[in-house]
Amino acid sequence: MPAPAPAAGPRKPPRSVTGTRLWVTVLFLFPALVLLGALVVYPIVYSVWRSLYDADGSGFVGLRNYGDLFSDHQTLTAVRNTAIWVAVAPVVVTALGLIFAVLTERVRWGTAFKLIVFMPMAISMLAAGIIFRLVYEQDPGQGVANAVVKSVHDTFTSAAVYPGARPNPQLGALKSSGSGSFTTAGTVHAGTPALLPLVGIAPNRLPGTPENAKTATAANNQVTGTVWLDFKLGGGGTKGKVDPGEKALKGVKVEAVKDGRTVASAKSGADGTFTLPASADGARLRLPGSNFAAAYNGVDWLGPTLVTPAIIAAYVWMWAGFAMVLIAAGLAGVDRNLLEAARVDGANEWQVFRRITVPMLAPVLVVVMVTLMINVMKVFDLVYIIAPQPSQDDANVLALQLFLSSFGGGGNFGMGSAIGVVLLVLVLPVMVVNLRRLRREKER
């Protein structure tokens, strides 16, 4: 006869996976849930609701703000620039971080190098923006970037002798002949000194210590002449003639041209005189534009064309250390036996890097890429600080447009909320991909 079943006792309260009572778990999670709801859930819901109303929130406009968002030129520029940021910045930062992480394992001073590369992460976006605003200054005397560019340029290209100088149009002795050059109206001959007067420069702005100009001496078998500044402080004198006290223009290149071909050339001396061989007889004298070209002042880094790449470069400078540290941590966990086995089998360093190191670091590289993609969608500080007002519209991004629409004088909180919702929608796919990846790794 089967034994009677034991009497059922009182039912125990449900417990969580860890063995803790459910109400205790809820009690401990409640403060975090309240903060999450107040700081995340409520702002998202309110932004979606507010995006359906007009600027001051008094009238319901439905999806009109979203329609205006994708039809406004300024906002479309922000969308385009945000796409450029997402496509370029994470890739460049991750690539540099990977290169730095691999190379620093092979040098003795790798730790010091990592410290130097990571140091910009300790600087706020505000401070970094101010630093790079100074770095990109147009004036080579202030901007480091243009100081370097100008130094390299001047190493390979001769600077203009007298930028801004030009002939006096009232005299008609010299006429423009294209590309900034000037040519005599008539031909020159041996025995008759040529006079090439120029204006456009103040005598006290001439480089060095210029000498007084003098009329060239006539020569029967040579073409001579004078290049001088046909102006002196206080006025006086006769235009087109070398007057006492007028300054010589030293180092001006003079070419003798016949039938469109240069047959001779010379440079003016300290007293402004020059001498050409007999082959110049009957030629026209030309002063090339290289004598008068404006001084090279570097690159307009913060102009409409280069402002976005320049700001991305500042971002790369800040975040390359972040990528390097994470990738270096992943690299430390790579099995060295695999690398040595590949080298023993005849693989060179590039093959080891491409076929073994990079595939084994793929999970870490994905983490870095996803983190940076989310981060660049929210970039605001660098663009707002580095881009000057004339080119800020060309460097605009969605996060900056959100600020400008809502708080930067626009006062359109409906449009600002719509931009915030769009940013959330753009970030969500990246977050979903990241969560799925984390779940797959956890299941392994």
C-alpha positions in Angstrom: 0.0 0.0 0.0 1.6 3.3 -1.1 2.6 5.7 1.7 0.4 8.7 2.1 1.7 11.9 0.5 3.1 14.4 2.9 0.9 17.3 3.8 1.7 20.4 1.8 3.3 23.1 3.9 2.8 26.8 3.6 3.9 28.2 0.2 7.3 30.0 0.4 7.6 33.5 -1.2 9.3 33.5 -4.6 13.0 34.1 -4.7 15.2 35.5 -7.4 17.9 33.6 -9.2 20.5 34.6 -6.6 18.2 33.3 -3.8 17.1 36.7 -2.6 13.5 37.4 -2.0 11.9 39.3 -4.9 10.7 42.2 -2.7 14.2 42.7 -1.4 15.5 42.8 -4.9 12.9 45.3 -6.0 13.6 47.4 -2.9 17.3 47.7 -3.7 16.6 48.4 -7.4 13.9 51.0 -6.7 16.3 54.0 -6.2 18.1 53.1 -9.5 14.8 52.7 -11.3 13.6 56.1 -10.0 16.8 57.8 -11.2 16.6 55.9 -14.5 13.0 57.0 -15.0 13.7 60.6 -14.0 16.9 61.1 -16.0 16.4 58.9 -19.0 12.9 57.7 -19.6 11.0 60.9 -18.8 13.3 63.2 -20.9 12.9 60.8 -23.9 9.1 60.7 -23.6 8.9 64.4 -23.0 11.2 65.2 -26.0 9.0 63.0 -28.3 5.9 64.8 -27.1 7.5 68.3 -27.3 8.7 67.7 -30.8 5.0 67.5 -31.9 4.4 71.1 -30.9 5.5 74.5 -32.2 8.3 76.8 -30.9 6.6 77.9 -27.7 4.6 74.7 -27.1 1.2 76.4 -27.5 0.1 74.7 -30.8 0.2 71.1 -31.9 1.9 70.8 -35.3 2.3 67.0 -35.6 5.3 66.0 -37.7 5.9 69.4 -39.2 9.0 69.9 -37.2 10.5 66.7 -38.7 9.5 67.9 -42.1 11.2 71.3 -41.5 14.2 69.4 -40.1 14.9 67.6 -43.4 14.1 70.6 -45.6 16.1 73.3 -43.9 19.5 73.9 -45.5 21.3 74.5 -42.2 20.0 71.3 -40.7 20.8 69.3 -43.8 24.3 70.5 -43.5 24.4 69.3 -39.9 23.1 65.9 -41.0 25.8 65.7 -43.7 28.6 66.7 -41.3 27.4 64.3 -38.7 27.5 61.5 -41.3 31.1 62.5 -42.1 32.0 62.4 -38.4 30.5 59.0 -37.9 32.2 57.6 -41.1 35.7 59.1 -40.5 36.5 59.9 -36.9 35.9 56.4 -35.3 37.8 54.7 -38.1 40.8 57.0 -37.9 40.9 56.9 -34.1 40.6 53.1 -34.0 43.3 52.7 -36.6 45.7 55.0 -34.8 45.0 53.3 -31.5 45.7 49.9 -33.1 49.0 51.1 -34.6 50.1 52.8 -31.4 49.1 49.7 -29.3 51.1 47.3 -31.5 54.2 49.5 -31.9 54.5 50.5 -28.2 55.0 46.8 -27.4 58.3 46.9 -29.4 60.0 49.9 -27.8 61.5 50.3 -24.4 59.8 53.7 -23.9 56.4 52.3 -24.8 54.9 53.2 -21.3 56.1 56.8 -21.6 54.6 57.0 -25.2 51.3 55.6 -24.0 51.2 58.2 -21.2 51.9 61.0 -23.7 49.2 59.8 -26.2 46.7 59.2 -23.4 47.3 62.6 -21.7 44.8 64.6 -23.9 42.0 62.5 -22.5 42.6 64.4 -19.2 41.8 67.7 -21.0 38.2 68.8 -21.2 36.6 69.4 -24.6 36.4 73.1 -23.8 40.2 73.3 -23.1 41.0 71.2 -26.2 38.8 73.5 -28.3 40.6 76.6 -27.1 44.0 74.9 -27.7 43.1 74.0 -31.3 41.5 77.4 -32.0 44.9 78.8 -31.4 46.7 76.1 -33.3 44.6 76.8 -36.4 45.0 80.6 -36.3 45.5 82.0 -39.8 48.4 84.3 -38.7 51.6 82.2 -38.9 52.9 84.3 -36.0 50.2 82.9 -33.7 49.0 79.6 -35.3 51.3 76.6 -34.9 49.8 74.8 -37.9 50.3 77.7 -40.3 53.8 78.4 -38.9 54.9 74.9 -39.8 53.1 75.0 -43.2 54.7 78.4 -44.0 58.1 77.2 -43.0 57.9 74.2 -45.3 56.5 76.4 -48.1 59.2 79.0 -47.8 61.9 76.3 -47.9 60.9 75.3 -51.4 59.4 78.5 -52.8 61.0 82.0 -52.8 59.0 84.6 -51.1 57.9 87.7 -53.1 60.3 90.6 -52.8 57.8 93.5 -52.7 54.2 92.1 -52.3 51.6 94.7 -53.3 53.9 96.9 -55.4 52.5 98.1 -58.7 53.2 100.6 -61.4 51.6 104.1 -61.4 48.7 103.8 -63.9 48.9 107.5 -64.7 52.3 107.1 -66.2 51.6 104.1 -68.4 55.3 103.1 -68.5 54.3 99.6 -67.3 51.1 97.7 -68.1 49.6 94.6 -66.6 50.5 91.5 -68.7 48.7 88.8 -66.7 49.5 86.6 -63.8 50.5 89.6 -61.7 53.3 90.6 -64.0 53.9 94.0 -65.6 55.5 94.8 -69.0 56.9 98.0 -70.6 54.6 99.7 -73.1 57.5 100.0 -75.6 60.8 98.4 -76.4 64.1 99.3 -74.8 67.4 99.9 -76.4 71.1 99.9 -75.4 72.4 103.3 -74.6 69.0 104.6 -73.2 68.5 103.6 -69.5 65.0 102.2 -68.8 63.0 103.6 -66.0 60.7 101.2 -64.1 58.9 103.2 -61.4 56.7 101.4 -58.9 54.3 102.5 -56.2 52.0 100.8 -53.7 54.5 100.5 -50.8 55.2 103.0 -48.1 58.9 103.9 -48.0 59.1 103.0 -44.3 57.7 99.6 -45.0 60.4 98.5 -47.3 62.4 95.5 -46.1 65.8 96.0 -44.7 67.6 99.3 -45.1 67.0 100.4 -48.7 69.5 102.7 -50.4 68.6 105.8 -52.4 67.8 105.0 -56.0 70.0 106.3 -58.8 69.6 106.5 -62.6 71.5 103.7 -64.4 74.5 104.6 -66.5 74.0 104.3 -70.2 76.0 101.6 -72.0 76.3 101.2 -75.8 76.3 97.4 -75.8 74.0 96.7 -72.8 70.5 97.5 -71.7 70.5 99.2 -68.3 67.7 100.6 -66.1 66.5 101.4 -62.7 63.7 99.9 -60.5 62.7 102.2 -57.7 59.9 103.4 -55.5 58.6 106.5 -57.2 57.4 108.1 -54.0 58.9 109.6 -50.9 57.5 110.8 -47.6 56.5 114.4 -47.7 55.8 114.4 -51.4 57.5 116.4 -54.1 59.6 115.4 -57.1 58.6 114.4 -60.6 56.6 111.3 -61.3 58.5 108.8 -63.6 61.9 110.2 -62.8 64.4 109.2 -60.1 64.3 112.1 -57.6 66.8 112.5 -54.7 65.7 110.6 -51.6 63.5 108.0 -53.4 64.3 104.5 -52.4 65.7 101.7 -54.6 64.0 98.4 -54.9 66.7 95.7 -54.5 66.3 92.2 -55.9 63.5 92.8 -58.4 63.7 90.3 -61.2 63.6 91.9 -64.7 63.1 89.9 -67.9 63.7 90.9 -71.5 61.0 89.4 -73.7 61.0 89.1 -77.5 58.2 87.4 -79.4 56.8 86.0 -76.1 60.2 84.4 -75.2 62.5 85.5 -72.4 65.9 86.3 -73.9 67.7 87.6 -70.8 67.0 88.4 -67.2 68.7 90.2 -64.3 68.0 91.4 -60.8 68.2 95.0 -59.6 71.0 95.8 -57.3 71.1 97.7 -54.0 70.8 101.0 -55.8 67.9 99.7 -58.0 69.9 99.5 -61.2 70.1 96.4 -63.4 72.1 95.4 -66.5 71.0 93.2 -69.4 73.2 91.9 -72.2 73.0 93.1 -75.8 70.5 90.4 -76.7 67.9 92.4 -74.8 68.2 95.3 -77.3 64.8 95.9 -78.9 62.9 93.7 -76.3 60.2 94.7 -73.8 61.0 94.5 -70.1 58.8 92.4 -67.9 58.6 92.4 -64.1 57.3 88.8 -63.3 54.4 88.4 -60.9 56.7 86.6 -58.5 58.1 90.0 -57.4 54.7 91.2 -56.2 52.7 88.2 -55.1 51.1 88.4 -51.7 53.1 86.8 -48.9 52.1 83.1 -48.2 50.3 83.0 -44.9 49.5 79.3 -44.8 46.3 77.4 -45.0 42.8 78.6 -44.1 42.2 75.7 -41.7 39.0 77.2 -40.3 37.6 78.3 -43.6 34.4 76.7 -45.1 36.4 73.9 -46.9 38.7 72.6 -44.2 36.9 73.4 -40.9 35.3 70.0 -40.5 38.5 68.0 -41.2 40.4 70.3 -38.9 37.9 69.8 -36.0 38.0 66.0 -36.6 41.8 66.1 -36.3 41.4 67.8 -32.9 39.0 65.0 -31.9 41.4 62.3 -33.1 44.2 64.0 -31.0 42.0 63.7 -27.9 40.6 60.2 -28.3 43.5 58.2 -29.9 44.8 57.5 -26.4 41.5 56.1 -25.4 41.5 53.6 -28.3 45.2 52.8 -27.7 44.6 51.9 -24.0 41.6 49.6 -24.7 43.3 47.9 -27.7 46.6 47.5 -25.7 44.6 45.8 -23.0 43.1 43.4 -25.5 46.5 42.8 -27.1 47.9 41.8 -23.7 45.5 38.9 -23.7 46.5 37.6 -27.2 48.2 34.2 -27.0 51.8 34.8 -27.9 52.3 31.2 -28.9 50.1 31.8 -32.0 52.2 34.7 -33.1 55.4 32.8 -32.6 54.1 29.8 -34.5 53.1 32.0 -37.4 56.6 33.5 -37.5 58.2 30.0 -37.4 56.0 29.0 -40.3 57.5 31.9 -42.4 54.9 34.6 -42.0 56.3 38.2 -42.0 55.3 40.8 -39.5 52.7 42.3 -41.8 51.1 38.9 -42.3 51.1 38.2 -38.6 49.5 41.5 -37.9 46.8 41.2 -40.6 46.0 37.5 -40.3 46.4 36.9 -36.6 46.6 40.0 -34.5 43.7 42.0 -36.0 41.3 39.0 -36.1 42.0 38.2 -32.5 41.5 41.8 -31.5 38.2 42.1 -33.5 36.0 42.1 -30.4 38.0 44.9 -28.8 38.1 46.9 -32.1 34.3 46.6 -32.3 33.9 47.9 -28.8 36.1 50.9 -29.5 34.4 51.6 -32.8 30.8 51.4 -31.4 31.8 53.6 -28.4 33.3 56.2 -30.7 30.4 56.2 -33.1 28.0 56.9 -30.2 30.4 59.6 -29.0 30.8 61.5 -32.2 27.0 61.7 -32.7 27.0 63.8 -29.6 30.0 66.0 -30.4 29.2 69.6 -29.7 31.9 71.3 -27.7 34.8 71.1 -30.2 32.6 72.4 -33.1 31.1 75.2 -31.1 34.5 76.5 -29.8 36.9 75.8 -32.7 34.7 76.9 -35.7 34.7 80.7 -36.0 31.3 82.4 -36.6 31.7 82.9 -40.3 32.3 79.1 -40.9 30.3 77.7 -38.1 27.4 76.9 -40.4 29.7 74.9 -42.6 31.0 72.9 -39.6 27.5 72.4 -38.1 26.5 69.0 -36.6 23.2 67.8 -35.2 24.2 68.2 -31.5 25.2 71.8 -32.2 22.1 72.5 -34.3 20.0 71.2 -31.4 21.6 73.8 -29.1 21.4 76.6 -31.6 17.7 75.9 -32.4 16.7 75.7 -28.7 19.1 77.9 -26.7 21.4 79.7 -29.2 19.0 82.4 -30.2 16.5 80.3 -32.1 14.2 79.6 -29.2 12.5 76.8 -31.1 12.2 74.1 -28.6 9.9 72.1 -30.9 12.6 71.8 -33.5 15.3 71.2 -30.9 13.3 68.3 -29.5 12.8 66.9 -33.0 16.6 67.0 -33.5 17.1 65.2 -30.2 14.6 62.5 -31.2 16.4 62.0 -34.5 19.8 61.7 -32.7 18.2 59.1 -30.4 16.9 57.1 -33.4 20.4 57.3 -35.0 22.1 56.0 -31.8 19.6 53.2 -31.2 20.8 50.8 -34.0 24.4 51.2 -32.8 23.3 50.4 -29.2 21.3 47.4 -30.3 24.2 46.0 -32.2 26.5 46.5 -29.2 24.0 44.8 -26.8 23.6 41.8 -29.1 27.4 41.5 -29.3 27.7 41.6 -25.5 24.9 39.0 -25.2 26.7 36.6 -27.7 30.0 37.0 -25.8 28.2 36.3 -22.5 26.7 33.1 -23.9 30.1 31.8 -24.9 
